[in-house]
Amino acid sequence: MANKALALAIKLNYDKGIAEAYRTIGIGQYYLNMSEESINSYFSALTYFLKIGDERGEARVDNNIGNLYKDDDYDRSLDYFNKALAIGNRLSDKSIIASAYLNLGNFYSKKQGFNEALKYYNDSKSLFSDLKDSVNIIQSSRNIGVVYFKLNQLDLAEKLLTDANKRSKERDLNESVASIDLTLAELYIKTNQLDKAENTVAEGLIYSNIIKDKKLIRDFIYTDYELEYKRKNYLKSLGYLKEVYLRDSVDGKTNFTSQLNLFLIKNKQEAEQRINELNVQRIQYENVRFWGAATAAGLFLVVIALLVNNVKRKSNTNAQLTQLNSEVSRQKDNLDRVNHHLEEIIDERTKDLQIKNKKLSEYSSYLSHQIRGPIATLKGLMNLEKEGLVDKKECINMMDKCVSEIDEKIIEMSDMMHDSKSIL
């Protein structure tokens, strides 16, 4: 099915579909113990996921590759699991984080770090419960049961494993059933439940043959050896041990060749991966350069547009200033003419006032002279009358005459003051 998906994705030029098809093919090859083919498929998937920048796909492949290496290269296996976990944490993706925890639990279980493994298994089970992922909840429970078996907490281990086995059968998880049966068989042998152990081994061999897992088949044969040895059926147990030895001899040669090829493929694929990563970085760099140049060009055009707009505004401003200057010049000329006319009027009025002031001064002198005569006469008459040198009646007549003369002069002066023409 995955090969059909791959062919269709290639036909459609659908990179994500190609990547996921390769990953699924790799998983199938892994379960069939085809390590060389599996690693090739995984790296092909990784190439396409990197090409399209799909970090979630990349993390899933990292988990798959970590599982492939966990039996042969612990350090490389741990490196890939941690890469997957780092991506999961960066993306806050519970599914990726939970899978990485499950795989890290498997890693530490292989390394006999059971307490560390138990921590990761419990964390993964909690996350899978949040995600309602029933299949992986079963896997986590199964692995927790195995750890408790290794820690010799047999009652708790049996309870967890039996429950996980039941739920695995309900969902046709054949690989899980076979793996659980193997641990349960060992547990029953350890607790002297030998009939249960025999039935469990028989069931486990059936499921192992269904999934064609040579390693599990070999492990069940070895468990048969342990069971018969426990029963003290030494001849029968020796037969099982011989079969295990033959399988190990054949599988050992095959595994050595496979591991050697896997090492060569691993180096080749990692070199190709580095080249692909460099190509991706080069493409990203070219994209950055392109968009940088495009942005610079855009900014340059904006600057040019602003400059042109600024020139236009300056031109309009200059035209307005020129027009305003012309208007100011015209107004200045008008003011100059008005000022000149005002100066002429002021000069004319000043001269006129000077003439009038002169005439007024002359007239004032004239009137003063005319009035002073009768007043002087009056003063003289008054002195004469005091000394008794003039007749009183005659003095009064003469004074009356002087007063009348003064009155006439004042009236004359008033008339002349109100007559501008006489002043002019």
C-alpha positions as CSV (number, residue, x, y, z in Angstrom):
1,M,0.0,0.0,0.0
2,A,2.9,2.4,0.8
3,N,4.5,1.6,-2.5
4,K,1.2,2.4,-4.3
5,A,1.1,5.7,-2.3
6,L,4.7,6.5,-3.3
7,A,4.0,5.9,-7.0
8,L,0.9,8.1,-6.9
9,A,2.7,10.9,-5.0
10,I,5.6,10.8,-7.5
11,K,3.1,11.1,-10.4
12,L,1.4,14.1,-8.7
13,N,4.8,15.6,-7.8
14,Y,3.5,15.7,-4.2
15,D,6.6,16.0,-2.0
16,K,4.9,15.5,1.4
17,G,3.1,12.4,0.1
18,I,6.5,11.1,-1.3
19,A,8.1,11.7,2.1
20,E,5.4,10.0,4.1
21,A,5.3,7.0,1.7
22,Y,9.0,6.5,2.1
23,R,8.6,6.7,5.9
24,T,5.9,4.1,5.9
25,I,7.8,1.8,3.7
26,G,10.8,2.2,6.1
27,I,8.6,1.2,9.0
28,G,7.4,-2.0,7.1
29,Q,11.0,-2.9,6.2
30,Y,12.0,-2.3,9.9
31,Y,9.4,-4.8,11.1
32,L,10.5,-7.3,8.5
33,N,14.1,-6.9,9.8
34,M,15.2,-5.4,6.5
35,S,17.6,-2.8,8.2
36,E,19.5,-1.8,5.0
37,E,16.3,-1.1,3.0
38,S,14.7,0.5,6.0
39,I,17.5,3.1,6.6
40,N,17.5,3.9,2.9
41,S,13.7,4.6,3.0
42,Y,14.0,6.7,6.1
43,F,16.7,8.9,4.7
44,S,14.7,9.3,1.5
45,A,11.8,10.4,3.6
46,L,14.0,12.8,5.6
47,T,15.3,14.3,2.4
48,Y,11.8,15.3,1.2
49,F,10.7,16.5,4.7
50,L,13.7,18.7,4.9
51,K,13.1,20.0,1.3
52,I,9.6,21.1,2.2
53,G,10.5,22.3,5.7
54,D,8.1,19.9,7.4
55,E,9.5,19.7,11.0
56,R,6.8,17.3,12.2
57,G,7.6,14.8,9.5
58,E,11.3,15.2,10.2
59,A,10.7,14.5,13.9
60,R,8.7,11.3,13.1
61,V,11.5,10.1,10.9
62,D,14.1,10.9,13.6
63,N,12.1,8.7,16.0
64,N,12.0,5.9,13.4
65,I,15.7,6.1,12.7
66,G,16.4,6.1,16.5
67,N,14.4,2.8,16.8
68,L,16.4,1.3,13.9
69,Y,19.7,2.1,15.7
70,K,18.7,1.2,19.2
71,D,20.0,-2.3,19.1
72,D,23.3,-1.5,17.3
73,D,24.4,2.1,18.0
74,Y,23.1,3.4,21.3
75,D,24.7,6.9,20.9
76,R,23.3,7.5,17.5
77,S,19.9,6.1,18.6
78,L,19.8,8.6,21.5
79,D,20.9,11.4,19.3
80,Y,17.9,10.9,16.9
81,F,15.4,10.5,19.8
82,N,16.7,13.8,21.3
83,K,16.4,15.5,17.9
84,A,12.8,14.4,17.7
85,L,12.1,15.5,21.3
86,A,13.7,18.9,20.6
87,I,11.4,19.5,17.6
88,G,8.4,18.4,19.5
89,N,9.2,20.8,22.3
90,R,9.8,23.6,19.9
91,L,6.5,23.0,18.1
92,S,4.6,22.2,21.4
93,D,3.4,19.0,19.6
94,K,2.2,16.5,22.3
95,S,2.2,13.6,19.8
96,I,5.8,14.0,18.8
97,I,6.9,14.6,22.4
98,A,4.9,11.5,23.6
99,S,6.5,9.3,20.9
100,A,10.0,10.6,21.8
101,Y,9.3,9.8,25.5
102,L,8.2,6.3,24.6
103,N,11.3,5.7,22.5
104,L,13.6,7.1,25.1
105,G,12.0,4.8,27.6
106,N,12.8,1.9,25.2
107,F,16.4,3.2,24.9
108,Y,17.0,3.3,28.7
109,S,15.3,0.0,29.2
110,K,17.8,-1.5,26.8
111,K,20.6,0.1,28.7
112,Q,19.2,-1.3,32.0
113,G,18.3,2.1,33.2
114,F,14.9,1.0,34.4
115,N,14.0,3.9,36.7
116,E,14.8,6.4,34.0
117,A,12.9,4.2,31.5
118,L,9.9,4.1,33.8
119,K,9.8,7.9,34.1
120,Y,9.7,8.3,30.3
121,Y,7.1,5.6,29.9
122,N,4.8,7.2,32.5
123,D,5.2,10.6,30.8
124,S,4.4,9.1,27.4
125,K,1.4,7.3,28.8
126,S,0.1,10.6,30.3
127,L,0.5,12.5,27.0
128,F,-1.1,9.6,25.0
129,S,-4.0,9.6,27.4
130,D,-4.5,13.4,26.8
131,L,-4.4,12.6,23.0
132,K,-6.8,9.7,23.5
133,D,-4.3,7.5,21.5
134,S,-5.4,4.1,22.6
135,V,-2.8,2.1,20.6
136,N,0.1,4.0,22.2
137,I,-1.5,3.9,25.6
138,I,-1.3,0.1,25.3
139,Q,2.3,0.2,24.1
140,S,3.2,2.4,27.1
141,S,1.4,0.1,29.5
142,R,3.2,-2.9,28.0
143,N,6.6,-1.3,28.4
144,I,5.8,-0.2,32.0
145,G,4.9,-3.8,32.7
146,V,8.2,-5.0,31.2
147,V,10.1,-2.5,33.4
148,Y,8.3,-3.7,36.6
149,F,9.2,-7.3,35.5
150,K,12.9,-6.3,35.3
151,L,12.6,-4.6,38.7
152,N,11.2,-7.9,40.1
153,Q,7.8,-6.4,40.9
154,L,6.1,-9.4,39.4
155,D,2.5,-9.1,40.6
156,L,2.2,-5.5,39.2
157,A,4.0,-6.5,36.1
158,E,1.7,-9.5,35.5
159,K,-1.4,-7.3,36.0
160,L,-0.2,-4.6,33.5
161,L,1.0,-7.1,30.9
162,T,-2.2,-9.2,31.0
163,D,-4.3,-6.1,30.6
164,A,-2.1,-4.8,27.7
165,N,-2.2,-8.2,26.1
166,K,-6.0,-8.3,26.1
167,R,-6.4,-4.8,24.7
168,S,-3.7,-5.6,22.0
169,K,-5.7,-8.6,20.8
170,E,-8.8,-6.5,20.6
171,R,-7.1,-4.1,18.2
172,D,-5.1,-6.8,16.3
173,L,-1.8,-5.4,17.5
174,N,0.1,-8.7,16.6
175,E,3.6,-7.4,17.4
176,S,2.5,-6.1,20.8
177,V,0.8,-9.5,21.6
178,A,3.9,-11.4,20.7
179,S,6.2,-9.1,22.7
180,I,3.9,-9.2,25.7
181,D,3.7,-13.0,25.5
182,L,7.5,-13.2,25.6
183,T,7.7,-11.3,28.8
184,L,4.7,-13.1,30.4
185,A,6.3,-16.4,29.5
186,E,9.5,-15.4,31.3
187,L,7.4,-14.2,34.3
188,Y,5.5,-17.5,34.5
189,I,8.7,-19.5,34.4
190,K,10.2,-17.3,37.1
191,T,7.1,-17.9,39.3
192,N,6.9,-21.6,38.5
193,Q,3.6,-21.3,36.5
194,L,5.0,-23.6,33.9
195,D,1.8,-24.6,32.2
196,K,0.9,-21.0,31.7
197,A,4.4,-20.4,30.4
198,E,4.0,-23.2,27.9
199,N,0.6,-21.9,26.6
200,T,2.0,-18.4,26.4
201,V,5.1,-19.4,24.4
202,A,2.9,-21.4,22.0
203,E,0.6,-18.3,21.5
204,G,3.6,-16.0,21.1
205,L,5.2,-18.2,18.4
206,I,1.9,-18.1,16.4
207,Y,1.9,-14.2,16.5
208,S,5.6,-14.0,15.8
209,N,5.2,-16.2,12.7
210,I,2.2,-14.0,11.6
211,I,4.4,-10.9,11.7
212,K,7.5,-12.8,10.4
213,D,9.7,-11.5,13.2
214,K,12.8,-13.8,13.2
215,K,14.2,-12.2,16.3
216,L,11.0,-12.8,18.3
217,I,10.8,-16.4,17.0
218,R,14.4,-17.0,18.1
219,D,13.6,-15.5,21.6
220,F,10.5,-17.8,22.0
221,I,12.6,-20.9,21.1
222,Y,15.1,-19.8,23.7
223,T,12.2,-19.4,26.2
224,D,11.2,-22.9,25.3
225,Y,14.7,-24.0,26.3
226,E,14.4,-22.2,29.6
227,L,11.0,-23.8,30.2
228,E,12.2,-27.3,29.5
229,Y,15.3,-26.7,31.6
230,K,13.1,-25.6,34.5
231,R,11.1,-28.8,34.1
232,K,14.5,-30.7,34.0
233,N,13.7,-32.1,30.5
234,Y,17.4,-31.6,29.6
235,L,17.4,-33.5,26.3
236,K,14.4,-31.5,25.0
237,S,15.9,-28.3,26.3
238,L,19.2,-29.1,24.6
239,G,17.3,-29.5,21.3
240,Y,15.9,-26.0,21.7
241,L,19.3,-24.6,22.6
242,K,20.8,-26.2,19.5
243,E,18.2,-24.6,17.3
244,V,18.9,-21.3,18.9
245,Y,22.6,-21.8,18.3
246,L,22.0,-22.6,14.6
247,R,19.7,-19.6,14.2
248,D,22.3,-17.4,15.9
249,S,25.0,-18.6,13.7
250,V,23.1,-17.9,10.5
251,D,21.6,-14.7,11.8
252,G,25.0,-13.6,13.2
253,K,26.6,-13.8,9.8
254,T,23.6,-12.1,8.2
255,N,23.5,-9.5,11.0
256,F,27.2,-8.8,10.6
257,T,26.8,-8.3,6.9
258,S,23.7,-6.3,7.5
259,Q,25.4,-4.1,10.1
260,L,28.4,-3.5,7.8
261,N,26.1,-2.5,5.0
262,L,24.0,-0.5,7.4
263,F,27.2,1.4,8.5
264,L,28.1,2.1,4.8
265,I,24.6,3.1,3.9
266,K,24.4,5.3,7.1
267,N,27.6,7.2,6.1
268,K,26.4,7.6,2.5
269,Q,23.0,8.7,3.5
270,E,24.3,11.1,6.1
271,A,26.6,12.6,3.5
272,E,23.7,13.0,1.2
273,Q,21.7,14.4,4.0
274,R,24.4,17.0,4.7
275,I,24.5,17.9,1.0
276,N,20.7,18.2,1.0
277,E,20.8,20.4,4.1
278,L,23.5,22.5,2.5
279,N,21.3,22.8,-0.7
280,V,18.3,23.8,1.5
281,Q,20.5,26.4,3.2
282,R,21.7,27.6,-0.2
283,I,18.2,27.9,-1.5
284,Q,17.1,29.7,1.7
285,Y,20.1,32.0,1.3
286,E,19.3,32.7,-2.3
287,N,15.7,33.3,-1.3
288,V,16.9,35.8,1.4
289,R,19.1,37.5,-1.2
290,F,16.3,37.7,-3.7
291,W,13.8,39.1,-1.2
292,G,16.5,41.4,0.1
293,A,17.2,42.7,-3.4
294,A,13.5,43.0,-4.1
295,T,13.0,44.8,-0.8
296,A,15.9,47.2,-1.6
297,A,14.5,47.8,-5.1
298,G,11.1,48.5,-3.6
299,L,12.6,50.9,-1.1
300,F,14.6,52.5,-3.9
301,L,11.4,53.0,-6.0
302,V,9.7,54.4,-2.9
303,V,12.6,56.9,-2.4
304,I,12.5,57.9,-6.0
305,A,8.7,58.4,-5.8
306,L,9.2,60.5,-2.6
307,L,11.9,62.5,-4.3
308,V,9.8,63.2,-7.4
309,N,6.9,64.1,-5.2
310,N,9.2,66.3,-3.2
311,V,10.4,68.1,-6.4
312,K,6.8,68.6,-7.5
313,R,5.9,70.0,-4.2
314,K,8.9,72.3,-4.2
315,S,8.1,73.4,-7.8
316,N,4.5,74.2,-6.7
317,T,5.8,75.9,-3.6
318,N,8.3,78.0,-5.7
319,A,5.5,79.0,-8.1
320,Q,3.3,80.0,-5.2
321,L,6.3,81.9,-3.6
322,T,6.9,83.7,-6.9
323,Q,3.3,84.6,-7.2
324,L,3.3,85.8,-3.6
325,N,6.5,87.8,-4.2
326,S,4.9,89.5,-7.2
327,E,1.9,90.3,-5.1
328,V,4.1,91.6,-2.4
329,S,6.1,93.7,-4.9
330,R,2.8,95.1,-6.3
331,Q,1.6,95.9,-2.8
332,K,4.9,97.5,-2.0
333,D,4.7,99.7,-5.2
334,N,1.2,100.7,-4.2
335,L,2.4,101.5,-0.7
336,D,5.4,103.5,-2.1
337,R,3.0,105.5,-4.3
338,V,0.6,106.1,-1.3
339,N,3.5,107.0,0.9
340,H,4.9,109.4,-1.7
341,H,1.4,111.0,-2.1
342,L,1.1,111.2,1.7
343,E,4.4,112.9,1.9
344,E,3.4,115.4,-0.7
345,I,0.1,116.0,1.2
346,I,2.0,116.3,4.4
347,D,4.5,118.7,2.9
348,E,1.7,120.8,1.4
349,R,-0.2,120.8,4.7
350,T,2.9,121.6,6.6
351,K,3.6,124.6,4.4
352,D,0.0,125.7,4.6
353,L,0.1,125.4,8.4
354,Q,3.4,127.4,8.5
355,I,1.8,130.1,6.4
356,K,-1.3,130.2,8.7
357,N,0.8,130.2,11.8
358,K,2.8,133.1,10.4
359,K,-0.4,135.0,9.5
360,L,-1.9,134.2,12.9
361,S,1.2,135.4,14.6
362,E,1.1,138.6,12.6
363,Y,-2.6,139.1,13.3
364,S,-2.1,138.4,16.9
365,S,0.6,141.0,17.1
366,Y,-1.7,143.4,15.2
367,L,-4.7,142.8,17.6
368,S,-2.4,143.0,20.6
369,H,-1.2,146.3,19.4
370,Q,-4.8,147.5,18.7
371,I,-6.1,146.5,22.1
372,R,-3.1,147.7,24.1
373,G,-3.8,151.3,23.0
374,P,-7.3,151.6,24.6
375,I,-6.2,149.7,27.6
376,A,-3.3,152.0,28.1
377,T,-5.6,154.9,27.9
378,L,-7.9,153.4,30.5
379,K,-5.0,152.9,32.8
380,G,-4.0,156.5,32.4
381,L,-7.5,157.8,33.0
382,M,-7.8,155.7,36.2
383,N,-4.5,157.2,37.5
384,L,-5.6,160.7,36.7
385,E,-8.9,160.1,38.4
386,K,-7.2,158.8,41.5
387,E,-5.1,161.9,41.7
388,G,-8.1,164.1,41.0
389,L,-6.6,165.7,37.9
390,V,-9.6,165.1,35.7
391,D,-13.3,165.7,36.0
392,K,-15.0,162.5,37.0
393,K,-17.8,162.9,34.4
394,E,-15.4,163.6,31.7
395,C,-13.3,160.6,32.9
396,I,-16.3,158.3,32.8
397,N,-17.1,159.4,29.2
398,M,-13.6,158.8,28.1
399,M,-13.4,155.4,29.8
400,D,-16.7,154.4,28.2
401,K,-15.2,155.4,24.8
402,C,-12.1,153.3,25.5
403,V,-14.2,150.3,26.6
404,S,-16.4,150.6,23.4
405,E,-13.2,150.7,21.3
406,I,-11.9,147.6,23.1
407,D,-15.2,145.8,22.5
408,E,-15.2,146.7,18.8
409,K,-11.6,145.3,18.5
410,I,-12.5,142.1,20.3
411,I,-15.6,141.6,18.0
412,E,-13.5,142.3,15.0
413,M,-10.9,139.8,16.3
414,S,-13.6,137.2,16.8
415,D,-15.0,137.7,13.3
416,M,-11.6,137.4,11.8
417,M,-10.9,134.2,13.8
418,H,-14.0,132.5,12.4
419,D,-13.3,133.7,8.9
420,S,-10.7,131.2,7.5
421,K,-10.4,133.2,4.3
422,S,-9.3,136.3,6.2
423,I,-6.7,134.2,8.0
424,L,-5.5,132.8,4.7
